[in-house]
Structures are given as structure tokens and as C-alpha cells.
């Protein structure tokens, strides 16, 4: 497994493994280093590849959907229209 922040993700993987009473199952690799080595091996510009990737997949905040749902619940709770009654 590779991650943009392997130290952060590796820490949480270790926490989960410890909570389960297990050894950490693997080391989280650095995606940036993997990309650099792959780009160099293919003779391409990693910067140009990143520009193309971001054109294809614009960044979206990871927690955006959760935050929008929480905001919508708040709006619904304070809306002028009646809400469904609890059972």
C-alpha cells in the first residue's frame, strides 16, 4: 500500500493493529517516491503527469460529502417547514 503521507497512515495502521492485538501487517510506502521512480524509469516529467492528472480529476476535499450532509441536517433542523415526527 502506498500513501501521500506514509508516516501518518502508517501510524493509524499501527494503532488499528495494536487495538486488534495484531502486529502491523505491512509498511505503508511513499507514493511520491514510487511516482518519482516510475516517471524517471519511463522518461516522463512527473510534474507534467501531475498537471494532466489534476486536469482529469480535480481535487475534492475528502470530508466534503460528510460536511455537506452535516450542514444539511443543521439546515433541516432549523427550517421553517415542518419535519417528520419521530416515532
Secondary structure, DSSP 8 states (H G I E B T S, - for coil): -EETTHHHHHHHHHHHHHHTT-------EEHHHHHHHHHHHHT--HHHHHHHHHHHS----TTHHHHHHHHHHHHHHT-SS------
